[in-house]
Amino acid sequence: MGNILLSSLVFSPLLAILVMAFIPGRHAGVIKQVGIFGTLPALILAGWMFGMFDYETANLQFVEKHSWISIPIGMAQAGTVFAFEINYELGVDGISMPLILLTAIIGTLAAIASWQIKKRQKEYFILFHLLLIGMLGVFAADNLFLFFIFFELTLVPMYFLIGIWGYGEREQAANKFLLYNGIGSGIMLLAFIVIFVIMRTLNIDEITAILTTPGHPITEILTPEMRFGIFLALFIAFAIKLPVFPFHTWMLRVHVQAPPSIVMIHSGILLKMGAYGLLRMGIGFFPEQAYDFSTWMAVLGIINILYGAVLAFVQKDLKMVLAYSSISHMGIVLLGFASMNTIGFQGAMFQVISHGFISALLFFLIGVIWDRTQTSLLDDLGGLAKSMPFVSGVLLAGGMASLGLPGMSGFISEFFAFLGLFGRLPVMAAVGAIGIVLTAVYLLRAILKTTFGPTPGRCTGLADAQPMEVIPMVVLLGCIILIGVYPAVLGNPMQQALKTIVPIVTGIGG
């Protein structure tokens, strides 16, 4: 079982797709049940693997490697056939394992949130499970070709999930999503092709070892300019996904127009693929170039933080407040990476996981409020604490986590990211810390205006959270508090893997 465990996890949603394919579309209730329960095998396997994970090694675990594609490309004089080999390679380490668990948890909770989908449920849940396969595969792949295939697999289902089940301007949002992410994927593919032509391998671990070994014969043809060019291409490709200013405008539309369950996945998981790729391939492949570029990375991080925070403060739509908040919080990830030390990297990855849970919770709550009031405009909301005390309480708790209240996951991630940067670029860290103050201002303004104050007519007599809605709220808030009070649950798996990424050859040190 050990050699197919990861494949079983990644492709487990296929079982639900096959079952739903044979259920008539008119049986919406049955399809929804299959759609929800079909996410449980991945959740159970991810939880089991996380429990079995060996914290003491930086090596890949649950590794799978099989010959997959072989294309003859020539023949030597001795009759030996040269072939273009692509292997099927999966494996996880202390960075990807927590992200797979995050994906499985949010995937299940987003499926529960999808109970509100009113039309074409069969097509919706089939596309939803295809999206889940792509996301799990991105974090499990140990091969650039597989990574790219899974990365692209997330784009097509997401395009239709936004364009069909979104709100008024859903088609424009879907088109902008596909345009920006398609450009990013094209840049990433070009970088991967150049890497393969030079390295003659697609295995991520082998490429990392070759590129980070001083004087390796294969890399002698790589001039510093070529290395920096490939690094910059990878940075731009993943910066679009993260997103980094000025590549962020597509994300705002998606956060506002997509259905709440899909925004949970988009903000909670898909944006995190950008951070993962940047750490694994951008910094992992080209540590010296990343170190040289780190000051600019810090500048972009500060711009993200302050730009997102200032614009979040003036928004009149609660969705837009949280959309700009996501931009601001992804700036903290960049600051953690710019520190170029283990503490900062750990803070960045903590922020990735923490923001995944927090943003999923907040957007789910917006969906619950929208379902009852048909609006997310701040001027149309108010006094929800009277009619929806449980939802309002969880919304306030989620806001506290987002602004970094001690005892919640947001605090520990921001603390590590800024601590790492203060050790290297103290002035930039101090400027970036202003964003923490602004975060408290815009979040408290939005949440207090929503839950307290005068109660408009549309906000009176509303039903509080139903049992199907309580489950995601409690689970997400529980994960946020668990990481906040016991950060070792994430820190232990990450430690060894991060120590190998912080490259000693460049003198960066941990």
C-alpha positions as CSV (number, residue, x, y, z in Angstrom):
1,M,0.0,0.0,0.0
2,G,2.9,2.4,0.8
3,N,4.0,2.7,-2.8
4,I,0.5,3.8,-4.1
5,L,-0.6,5.8,-1.0
6,L,0.0,9.2,-2.5
7,S,-1.6,8.3,-5.8
8,S,-4.6,6.9,-3.9
9,L,-4.8,10.3,-2.2
10,V,-4.5,12.4,-5.3
11,F,-6.9,10.5,-7.4
12,S,-9.4,9.5,-4.8
13,P,-11.9,12.2,-6.0
14,L,-12.2,10.2,-9.3
15,L,-14.3,7.7,-7.4
16,A,-16.9,10.3,-6.6
17,I,-16.8,11.5,-10.3
18,L,-17.5,8.0,-11.5
19,V,-20.4,7.5,-9.1
20,M,-21.9,10.9,-10.0
21,A,-21.6,10.1,-13.7
22,F,-24.2,7.4,-13.4
23,I,-26.6,9.4,-11.2
24,P,-29.4,11.2,-13.2
25,G,-29.1,15.0,-12.9
26,R,-32.6,15.3,-11.5
27,H,-31.5,13.6,-8.2
28,A,-29.8,16.7,-6.8
29,G,-29.9,15.6,-3.2
30,V,-28.1,12.3,-4.0
31,I,-25.5,14.1,-6.1
32,K,-24.8,16.6,-3.3
33,Q,-24.3,13.8,-0.8
34,V,-21.9,12.0,-3.1
35,G,-20.2,15.2,-3.8
36,I,-19.6,15.8,-0.1
37,F,-18.8,12.3,1.0
38,G,-16.5,11.9,-2.1
39,T,-14.0,14.3,-0.5
40,L,-13.7,12.2,2.6
41,P,-11.2,9.5,1.3
42,A,-8.7,12.3,0.5
43,L,-9.2,13.9,3.9
44,I,-8.8,10.5,5.7
45,L,-5.7,9.6,3.7
46,A,-4.2,13.1,4.2
47,G,-4.8,12.9,7.9
48,W,-3.3,9.4,8.2
49,M,-0.2,10.4,6.2
50,F,0.3,13.5,8.3
51,G,0.1,11.3,11.4
52,M,2.6,8.8,9.9
53,F,5.0,11.6,8.7
54,D,8.6,11.3,9.9
55,Y,9.6,14.7,11.3
56,E,13.3,13.8,11.6
57,T,14.2,13.6,7.9
58,A,14.3,16.2,5.1
59,N,13.9,13.4,2.5
60,L,10.8,12.9,0.4
61,Q,8.4,10.4,1.9
62,F,5.6,8.2,0.4
63,V,7.7,8.3,-2.8
64,E,6.3,6.8,-6.0
65,K,8.3,6.5,-9.2
66,H,7.2,4.7,-12.3
67,S,8.2,4.8,-16.0
68,W,5.5,6.7,-17.8
69,I,6.3,8.2,-21.2
70,S,9.3,7.2,-23.5
71,I,9.7,9.0,-26.8
72,P,12.6,7.9,-29.1
73,I,14.5,10.9,-30.3
74,G,17.6,9.4,-32.0
75,M,20.1,6.5,-32.3
76,A,23.8,6.3,-31.6
77,Q,26.2,4.5,-33.9
78,A,26.3,1.5,-31.5
79,G,22.6,1.1,-32.0
80,T,21.6,2.6,-28.6
81,V,18.3,4.4,-28.8
82,F,18.1,7.8,-27.1
83,A,14.7,8.4,-25.6
84,F,12.9,11.3,-24.0
85,E,11.9,9.9,-20.7
86,I,9.1,11.3,-18.5
87,N,8.5,9.4,-15.2
88,Y,5.5,9.4,-13.0
89,E,7.0,10.8,-9.7
90,L,5.3,11.7,-6.5
91,G,6.6,12.5,-3.0
92,V,6.0,14.8,-0.1
93,D,8.2,16.5,2.4
94,G,7.7,18.8,5.4
95,I,6.6,21.7,3.2
96,S,4.1,19.9,0.9
97,M,2.6,17.6,3.5
98,P,0.9,20.3,5.5
99,L,-0.4,21.9,2.3
100,I,-1.9,18.6,1.2
101,L,-3.7,18.4,4.6
102,L,-4.8,22.0,4.2
103,T,-6.2,21.1,0.7
104,A,-8.0,18.1,1.9
105,I,-9.6,19.9,4.9
106,I,-10.7,23.0,2.9
107,G,-11.9,20.7,0.0
108,T,-14.2,18.8,2.3
109,L,-15.6,22.0,3.9
110,A,-16.0,23.7,0.6
111,A,-18.0,20.7,-0.6
112,I,-20.3,21.1,2.4
113,A,-20.6,24.8,1.6
114,S,-21.6,23.8,-1.9
115,W,-24.9,22.4,-0.5
116,Q,-26.3,25.9,-1.4
117,I,-25.7,25.4,-5.1
118,K,-29.1,25.6,-6.8
119,K,-28.5,24.7,-10.5
120,R,-26.6,22.0,-12.5
121,Q,-25.4,20.3,-9.4
122,K,-24.0,17.3,-11.2
123,E,-21.7,19.3,-13.5
124,Y,-20.7,21.5,-10.5
125,F,-19.6,18.6,-8.3
126,I,-17.8,16.8,-11.1
127,L,-15.8,20.0,-11.9
128,F,-15.3,20.5,-8.2
129,H,-13.6,17.0,-7.8
130,L,-11.5,17.6,-10.9
131,L,-10.3,20.8,-9.3
132,L,-9.5,18.8,-6.1
133,I,-7.4,16.3,-8.0
134,G,-5.4,19.1,-9.6
135,M,-4.7,20.9,-6.3
136,L,-3.6,17.7,-4.5
137,G,-1.4,16.7,-7.4
138,V,0.4,20.1,-7.5
139,F,1.6,19.6,-3.9
140,A,2.4,15.9,-4.4
141,A,4.3,16.1,-7.7
142,D,8.1,15.5,-7.7
143,N,8.4,16.1,-11.4
144,L,8.1,19.3,-13.4
145,F,6.0,17.8,-16.1
146,L,3.5,16.3,-13.6
147,F,3.5,19.6,-11.6
148,F,2.6,21.5,-14.8
149,I,-0.1,19.0,-15.7
150,F,-1.7,19.3,-12.3
151,F,-1.3,23.0,-12.2
152,E,-3.1,23.4,-15.5
153,L,-5.8,20.9,-14.4
154,T,-6.9,23.5,-11.8
155,L,-7.5,26.2,-14.4
156,V,-10.2,24.6,-16.6
157,P,-12.6,23.5,-13.8
158,M,-12.0,26.8,-12.0
159,Y,-12.9,28.7,-15.2
160,F,-16.3,27.0,-15.5
161,L,-17.0,27.0,-11.8
162,I,-16.6,30.8,-11.8
163,G,-18.3,31.4,-15.2
164,I,-21.4,29.3,-14.6
165,W,-22.1,29.4,-10.9
166,G,-20.8,32.9,-10.1
167,Y,-22.6,36.2,-9.6
168,G,-23.6,39.0,-12.1
169,E,-20.2,39.6,-13.7
170,R,-19.0,36.0,-13.5
171,E,-18.0,35.6,-17.1
172,Q,-15.7,38.6,-17.1
173,A,-14.2,37.3,-13.8
174,A,-13.7,33.9,-15.4
175,N,-12.1,35.3,-18.5
176,K,-9.7,37.5,-16.5
177,F,-8.8,34.5,-14.3
178,L,-8.0,32.4,-17.4
179,L,-6.1,35.2,-19.1
180,Y,-3.8,36.0,-16.2
181,N,-3.2,32.5,-15.1
182,G,-2.7,31.3,-18.7
183,I,0.0,33.9,-19.2
184,G,1.7,32.8,-15.9
185,S,1.5,29.2,-17.0
186,G,3.1,30.0,-20.3
187,I,6.0,31.8,-18.6
188,M,6.4,28.8,-16.2
189,L,6.4,26.3,-19.1
190,L,9.1,28.2,-20.9
191,A,11.3,28.2,-17.8
192,F,10.6,24.5,-17.3
193,I,11.6,23.7,-20.9
194,V,14.9,25.6,-20.6
195,I,15.6,23.8,-17.3
196,F,14.9,20.4,-18.9
197,V,17.1,21.1,-22.0
198,I,20.0,21.9,-19.7
199,M,19.5,19.4,-16.9
200,R,18.2,16.5,-19.0
201,T,15.9,15.6,-16.1
202,L,12.5,16.7,-14.9
203,N,12.8,15.4,-11.3
204,I,12.5,18.3,-8.9
205,D,14.9,16.8,-6.3
206,E,17.6,16.1,-9.0
207,I,17.3,19.5,-10.5
208,T,17.7,21.1,-7.0
209,A,20.7,19.0,-6.3
210,I,22.4,19.9,-9.6
211,L,21.7,23.6,-9.5
212,T,22.8,24.0,-5.9
213,T,26.1,22.0,-6.2
214,P,29.0,24.4,-6.9
215,G,30.9,23.6,-10.0
216,H,28.6,20.8,-11.2
217,P,29.6,20.0,-14.8
218,I,26.0,20.1,-16.1
219,T,25.5,23.7,-14.9
220,E,28.8,25.1,-16.4
221,I,26.9,26.4,-19.4
222,L,24.5,28.3,-17.2
223,T,25.9,31.8,-16.9
224,P,24.8,34.0,-14.0
225,E,22.6,36.0,-16.4
226,M,20.9,32.8,-17.6
227,R,20.3,31.7,-14.0
228,F,18.8,35.0,-13.1
229,G,16.6,35.1,-16.2
230,I,15.1,31.6,-15.4
231,F,14.6,32.6,-11.8
232,L,12.9,35.8,-12.8
233,A,10.6,33.9,-15.2
234,L,9.6,31.5,-12.4
235,F,9.2,34.4,-10.0
236,I,6.8,36.2,-12.3
237,A,4.9,33.0,-13.1
238,F,4.3,32.3,-9.4
239,A,3.8,36.0,-8.5
240,I,0.8,36.1,-10.8
241,K,-0.7,33.2,-8.9
242,L,0.1,34.5,-5.4
243,P,-0.8,37.3,-6.5
244,V,1.9,40.1,-6.2
245,F,1.2,43.7,-7.1
246,P,0.8,44.6,-10.0
247,F,-0.5,41.2,-11.1
248,H,-3.4,41.2,-8.7
249,T,-6.4,42.6,-10.5
250,W,-7.7,39.2,-11.7
251,M,-8.0,37.9,-8.2
252,L,-10.3,40.8,-7.0
253,R,-12.9,39.9,-9.6
254,V,-12.8,36.2,-8.7
255,H,-13.2,36.9,-5.0
256,V,-16.2,39.0,-5.6
257,Q,-17.9,37.1,-8.4
258,A,-17.3,33.4,-7.7
259,P,-19.7,31.4,-5.4
260,P,-18.6,31.3,-1.8
261,S,-17.5,27.7,-1.8
262,I,-15.2,28.3,-4.8
263,V,-13.8,31.5,-3.2
264,M,-13.0,29.3,-0.1
265,I,-10.9,27.1,-2.4
266,H,-9.4,29.9,-4.4
267,S,-8.3,32.1,-1.5
268,G,-7.5,29.1,0.8
269,I,-5.6,26.9,-1.6
270,L,-5.1,28.1,-5.2
271,L,-3.3,31.3,-4.2
272,K,-1.0,29.2,-2.0
273,M,0.2,27.3,-5.0
274,G,2.1,30.4,-6.0
275,A,3.9,30.6,-2.7
276,Y,4.7,26.9,-2.8
277,G,6.1,27.1,-6.4
278,L,8.1,30.2,-5.5
279,L,9.7,28.5,-2.5
280,R,10.2,25.0,-4.1
281,M,11.3,26.0,-7.6
282,G,12.2,29.7,-7.6
283,I,14.2,29.9,-4.3
284,G,14.9,26.1,-4.2
285,F,16.5,26.0,-7.7
286,F,18.2,29.4,-7.7
287,P,19.1,30.3,-4.1
288,E,21.9,32.7,-5.1
289,Q,19.7,34.6,-7.5
290,A,16.9,34.7,-5.0
291,Y,19.3,36.1,-2.4
292,D,20.4,38.8,-4.8
293,F,16.7,39.6,-5.6
294,S,15.5,39.4,-2.0
295,T,15.6,43.2,-1.4
296,W,13.3,43.7,-4.3
297,M,11.2,40.8,-3.0
298,A,10.9,42.7,0.3
299,V,10.0,45.9,-1.5
300,L,7.2,44.1,-3.4
301,G,6.1,42.5,-0.1
302,I,5.8,45.9,1.5
303,I,3.9,47.3,-1.5
304,N,1.5,44.4,-1.2
305,I,1.0,44.9,2.5
306,L,0.4,48.6,2.5
307,Y,-1.4,48.8,-0.9
308,G,-3.8,46.0,0.1
309,A,-4.4,47.5,3.6
310,V,-5.1,51.0,2.5
311,L,-7.5,50.0,-0.3
312,A,-9.2,47.5,2.0
313,F,-9.9,50.4,4.4
314,V,-11.9,52.4,1.8
315,Q,-14.0,49.5,0.3
316,K,-17.7,49.5,0.7
317,D,-18.2,45.8,-0.1
318,L,-17.2,43.2,2.5
319,K,-16.0,40.9,-0.2
320,M,-13.7,43.6,-1.6
321,V,-12.4,44.2,2.0
322,L,-11.3,40.6,2.3
323,A,-10.0,40.5,-1.3
324,Y,-7.6,43.4,-0.6
325,S,-6.9,41.8,2.7
326,S,-5.6,38.7,0.9
327,I,-3.3,40.8,-1.2
328,S,-2.0,42.4,2.0
329,H,-1.4,39.1,3.8
330,M,0.4,37.6,0.8
331,G,2.8,40.4,1.1
332,I,3.8,38.9,4.5
333,V,4.7,35.7,2.6
334,L,7.0,37.7,0.4
335,L,8.7,39.3,3.4
336,G,9.3,35.9,5.0
337,F,10.9,34.7,1.8
338,A,13.0,37.9,1.5
339,S,14.5,37.2,4.9
340,M,16.5,34.3,3.4
341,N,16.7,32.5,6.7
342,T,14.9,29.5,8.3
343,I,12.8,31.6,10.7
344,G,11.5,33.8,7.9
345,F,10.8,30.9,5.6
346,Q,8.9,29.2,8.4
347,G,6.9,32.4,9.0
348,A,6.1,32.5,5.3
349,M,4.8,28.9,5.2
350,F,2.9,29.4,8.5
351,Q,1.3,32.4,6.9
352,V,0.4,30.3,3.8
353,I,-1.4,27.7,6.0
354,S,-2.8,30.2,8.4
355,H,-4.3,32.5,5.8
356,G,-5.7,29.4,4.0
357,F,-7.8,28.6,7.0
358,I,-8.7,32.2,7.9
359,S,-9.7,33.3,4.4
360,A,-11.7,30.2,3.9
361,L,-13.6,30.9,7.1
362,L,-14.2,34.5,6.4
363,F,-15.5,33.9,2.8
364,F,-17.7,31.1,4.0
365,L,-19.2,33.5,6.5
366,I,-19.8,36.1,3.8
367,G,-21.6,33.4,1.9
368,V,-23.8,32.6,4.9
369,I,-24.6,36.4,5.3
370,W,-25.3,36.8,1.5
371,D,-27.6,33.8,1.5
372,R,-29.9,35.6,4.1
373,T,-29.5,39.2,3.1
374,Q,-28.6,39.0,-0.7
375,T,-26.0,41.7,-0.1
376,S,-22.4,42.1,1.1
377,L,-22.4,45.9,1.0
378,L,-21.3,47.4,4.3
379,D,-23.9,50.2,4.1
380,D,-26.7,47.6,3.7
381,L,-25.6,45.5,6.7
382,G,-25.6,46.1,10.4
383,G,-26.8,44.7,13.7
384,L,-26.3,41.1,12.7
385,A,-25.3,40.2,16.2
386,K,-28.9,40.5,17.3
387,S,-30.4,38.1,14.8
388,M,-27.3,36.0,14.0
389,P,-25.2,35.9,17.2
390,F,-23.3,32.7,16.4
391,V,-22.3,33.8,12.9
392,S,-21.4,37.2,14.2
393,G,-19.2,35.7,16.9
394,V,-17.4,33.5,14.5
395,L,-16.9,36.4,12.1
396,L,-15.4,38.5,14.9
397,A,-13.1,35.6,15.9
398,G,-12.0,35.1,12.2
399,G,-11.3,38.9,12.0
400,M,-9.2,38.7,15.2
401,A,-7.2,35.8,13.7
402,S,-6.6,37.7,10.5
403,L,-5.3,40.8,12.3
404,G,-2.9,38.6,14.3
405,L,-4.4,38.2,17.8
406,P,-2.1,36.1,20.0
407,G,-3.4,32.6,20.5
408,M,-4.5,32.3,16.9
409,S,-2.6,31.2,13.8
410,G,-2.2,34.7,12.3
411,F,-0.1,35.9,15.2
412,I,2.6,33.2,15.1
413,S,2.9,33.4,11.3
414,E,3.3,37.2,11.2
415,F,5.7,37.0,14.2
416,F,8.1,34.5,12.5
417,A,8.0,36.3,9.1
418,F,8.8,39.7,10.6
419,L,11.4,38.2,13.1
420,G,13.2,36.6,10.2
421,L,13.2,39.9,8.2
422,F,14.3,42.0,11.1
423,G,17.5,40.0,11.3
424,R,18.4,40.9,7.8
425,L,16.5,44.0,6.6
426,P,15.4,45.8,9.8
427,V,14.3,49.0,8.1
428,M,12.0,47.2,5.6
429,A,10.6,45.0,8.4
430,A,9.7,48.1,10.4
431,V,8.0,49.7,7.4
432,G,6.1,46.4,6.7
433,A,5.0,46.2,10.3
434,I,2.8,49.3,9.7
435,G,0.6,47.0,7.8
436,I,-0.2,45.1,10.9
437,V,-1.7,48.3,12.4
438,L,-3.7,49.0,9.2
439,T,-5.0,45.5,9.2
440,A,-6.6,46.0,12.6
441,V,-8.1,49.2,11.4
442,Y,-9.8,48.0,8.2
443,L,-10.9,44.6,9.6
444,L,-12.4,46.0,12.8
445,R,-14.1,48.8,10.8
446,A,-15.7,46.2,8.4
447,I,-16.7,43.6,11.0
448,L,-18.0,46.0,13.6
449,K,-20.1,47.8,11.0
450,T,-21.5,44.4,9.9
451,T,-22.3,43.0,13.3
452,F,-23.2,46.1,15.4
453,G,-24.8,49.5,14.9
454,P,-28.2,50.2,13.4
455,T,-30.1,47.2,12.0
456,P,-31.5,47.7,8.5
457,G,-34.8,46.1,7.7
458,R,-33.2,43.3,5.6
459,C,-31.1,42.3,8.6
460,T,-33.9,41.7,11.1
461,G,-35.4,38.3,11.9
462,L,-32.6,36.3,10.1
463,A,-31.9,32.7,10.9
464,D,-28.7,31.9,12.6
465,A,-26.2,29.3,11.5
466,Q,-27.8,25.9,10.5
467,P,-26.1,22.6,11.3
468,M,-24.5,22.2,7.8
469,E,-23.1,25.7,8.2
470,V,-21.8,25.2,11.8
471,I,-19.5,22.3,10.7
472,P,-17.2,24.4,8.5
473,M,-17.2,27.3,11.0
474,V,-16.2,25.1,13.9
475,V,-13.6,23.1,12.1
476,L,-11.9,26.1,10.5
477,L,-11.9,28.1,13.7
478,G,-10.5,25.0,15.5
479,C,-7.6,24.7,13.1
480,I,-6.8,28.4,13.5
481,I,-6.7,28.1,17.3
482,L,-4.8,24.8,17.2
483,I,-2.0,26.4,15.1
484,G,-2.0,29.5,17.3
485,V,-1.7,27.7,20.7
486,Y,0.4,24.7,19.4
487,P,2.5,25.9,16.4
488,A,4.7,22.8,16.6
489,V,1.9,20.9,14.8
490,L,3.2,22.8,11.7
491,G,6.7,23.7,12.8
492,N,7.9,20.1,13.4
493,P,7.2,18.8,9.9
494,M,8.6,21.9,8.2
495,Q,11.9,22.2,10.2
496,Q,14.1,19.7,8.3
497,A,12.8,20.5,4.9
498,L,13.3,24.3,5.4
499,K,16.9,23.7,6.6
500,T,17.7,22.1,3.3
501,I,16.2,25.0,1.3
502,V,18.1,27.6,3.1
503,P,21.3,27.1,1.1
504,I,24.6,27.0,3.0
505,V,26.6,27.4,-0.3
506,T,25.5,31.0,-0.6
507,G,26.3,31.8,3.1
508,I,22.7,32.6,3.8
509,G,22.6,30.5,6.9
510,G,19.6,29.5,9.0
